[in-house]
Amino acid sequence: MSDEDFTLTAGDAEVTVRPGNGGRVGGLRVGGAELLRQGERFGCFPMVPWCGRIRDGRFRDGADIRQMPLNSPPHAIHGTVRDGAWKVARRSADEAVLTYDLVDPWPYPGRVTQIVALTGDALTLSMAVETHGSSFPAQIGWHPWFNRDLGGEDVRVAFDPAWQEERGEDHLPTGNRVEPKPGPWDDCFGMPDGVSVSLTWPGRLRLDVTSPEKWVVVYDEQEAAVCVEPQTGPPNGLNTLPRLVTPLEPLEATTTWRWTRL
């Protein structure tokens, strides 16, 4: 199928999917209100095969040290799949399945599959990374840019993490876990019972971001948008908490955004 943009609909909810621009969700409209920041770099993009930053762009796989391009010097950031064109495997009025074959600079062959499923009150995103060859470490995550303002008061973010990853001067976790601190944030938090973060636009909408995964990065240092990023491990996780993709065990993750009108 073509990699041109298309729209899924369910009730008064609409999702724009952009296969040719990194397999991202380009927009989510509920009752005509656009929840995601617009633009080529925004919307909500998948982070694969790693999330956040890799220190100096390097990670170890057994005895091998792999070097990724430093697209956020001095680090590599947010994986490679957001830079490529995905293929549409199938789609219906309210669901789409996209695939992406891992290529250079990622050193291992593999395939990423993403499912975008819309209902009248929720959007569910699911991803899997699989290999039919060499095993390799990987991470899965999503990086949504939620609009701070929907035409009223600014969004309010609420969550109750068990800990915050202490952030070093290089923006990477130091390895220490500390008591959660008040924002503004560009930080990773641990939620061992699963990610659960609410975004409330007073008088308009409440959006609950949930995931069975145990890690979430919250970024609210920009004026225009707030990011809530469920992921399978912390930044630099290919080095500190690798999850192995094998021919028998793909890496899978999912997140659901459920909204309630206020």
N, C-alpha and C positions, 0 to 999 in steps of 0.2 A: 504494500500500500504506500501511498504518497507520504512524505514527511512534512506536508503542509499543516498549518494550524487547523484545529477543529474544536467544536464545542459539544460538551455533554450537557444534558438537561435532565432535571427531575423536579417536578413541582415548580416553584419559582426560583430554584437554584440553577446556576449555570457555571460550568467550569471550562476554561479555555486550556487546551493541551497543545504544547509546542514541541513536537518530536524533533524538528530540525534545530531547535535551540536547546540542546542538552536534555531533552526529555522532560522539560519543566512544565509545571502547571503555571500558565501565564496569568490566569485570573480566576477568582472565585467571587461570583456575584450572588447575593442573597437578597431577594426582594428588590433588586436593582442597585443595591449598595455593593461597591467593589471593596473586598476585604484585603486584597493583596496589592502591594506597591507595584506600579506599572513600570515597564522598561526592560530592555534586553537583558540586563543583569539581575533582574529582580523576580517577582512572582515567587515560586517555590521550586528550587532545583534539588535534584538528588545528589547526595555526597557519597561517591563510591569511586575507587575502592578504599578510600580513607575519609575521615571526617576531621574538619578543622586543620590545624597545622601539624606537619611533621618537622621535628627539629632538624634544621640544616638540610631538609629534603632527603634525609637518609634513614633507611630502616634496615634491620638485620633479618635475614631469613636463613636460619641455620648458620652456616659458615660464610654465607654471602652477604655483602653489604650492597644494597640497591640505592641508586641516586635518582631522585625525581627532580624535574625542573623547578627552579626557585621562583615560582610565580607570585610569591609574597615575601621577597627577600627579608631576612636570610632563610626563610622557610618555604616549604611547599604547602599549599592550602587547598582543602575541599575536594580532593580527588581529581579524576580526569574526565568522567563521563559527562559533566556539565558543559564540556567544550566540544562535544561531538553531536552528530545527528543520529537519532534513534530510529528504528523501524517500527511501524505499526503492524503488529501481528494480527490483531483483530480489534473490532470496535462495534459497539451498539449505541443506542441512544444515550445510555447512562453509564457505560463502562468501556474502558480501553485497556489493551495489553500492548506494552512497548518492549522492545528488546534492543540491547546494545552489546556488541562484541568488543571486548577489551583489546586495545591495540597499543602500540608505542605511544607514550613512553612507559606505560605499564609493562613489566617484563614477562608477564605470564598470560597465556591464553585463557579466556573464560568468557562467560556470557552473563549479562545482567538482565533480569526481567522485572518490569515494573507494571503493576496493575493499578489503575485509577478508577475507583468505583464511587459513584454519586447516588445518594438518595435525597429525599426531600428535606432531610434535616442533618445530613452528615456526608463527609467526604472521607473515604478510607484509601490510604496509599500503602501498597505492599511492594516489597522488593526481595529478590533473591539473587545471590551471586553463586554461580556454579562453574565447575571445571570438569573437563573430561581428560585432563592431562595432569600436569604438575600441581601439587598442593601449594597454597600460598596464603599468607595472612591478609585479612581484609576487614573493612568496616563498612557499615551501611548507616546513612542518616539522611535527613531532609533539612533544607535551609529555607524556611518560609520567611518572607518579609511582609508582616502584617501592617497595614496602614495604622498609624497612630491615631488619626482623626477620621471619623466617618461623618463629619458634619455637625459635631457637638463637642462634648467633653472628650479629652484624651483618654485613650484606653488605659485600663488598670490591670496590671498583671498580678496574679496571686498564685502561690504554690508553697509547698511545705517540704523542702528537701531535707534529707537526713544529714547531709554535709555539703560543703562547698570545696572544690579542689582549689587549694592555694595556688594563686597565679603568680608566676615569676615575672621579672621585668621583660622577659622575651615573649610574654603572653602565653606561655606554656605551663601546664601544671607542674609544680615542684615535686609532687609525690606525697605532699602532706595534705591531710584532710582537716578542714577547719570548720568552725561554726558558721552557718550561712550569714552573710553580711548584707546590709541594705544596699540597693542599687545606687547609681547606675551600674549595670553589669556588662561585662564581656567575659562571662565565666561559665564554668562547667559545674554542674551539681549532680549529686547522687540521689536517686530515688529508688531504693531497693525493692519496693513494692510495685514499681512501674511508674512511668512518667505520667504526671497529672498536673496540668497547668491551665488556669482559666484566664481568659482575656475578656474583659467587660468594657464595652462602650456604653456608658450610662445612658439609659433611656432608649437604646437602640438594640443591642445584641450582646449576648454572652456566647463565647466560643470556648469549648473545653477541648484541649489538646491532650490526648492520651496515647500511651504506647506500652506494651509489655516490657520494653527495654528499660534499663536502669540508669540511663545517663541523659541529661539534657543540657544544652548550652542556651543561655538566655543573653541576648544582646539588645540593649536599649539605649545605646550611646548616640544614635542618630536621631535627628529631629523628626524625620519623616516616617520612620517605621520602627517596629519592634520585632525581633526574631526569637522564635522558640523552636529549638532544634533537637528533636529526639534522635538518639543515635546509639549504636551498639557498644560504644566505648568512649573514653575521654579523648580529647585532643592528644596527639602524639601516641595514640593507642597502638599503632603498628609496632612500636617499640616497647611500650609499657604493659599492654594488655592485649596481645594479638589473639585474634579469632581465626582459626585455620579453616580454609575452604578446601575440601578434599573431594575426590570423585564420588565418594559415598555420602558426604555431608555438605550440602550447600549451606551458605549463610543466609538466613532469612530474617526479615524484620517487617513491622507494620506500624502505622500510626493512624488514628482516627481523629478527625475534627468534627465535633458535634455542636450545633448552634441552637440557641433558644432566643426567641424574640422577647424583648423586655417592654 
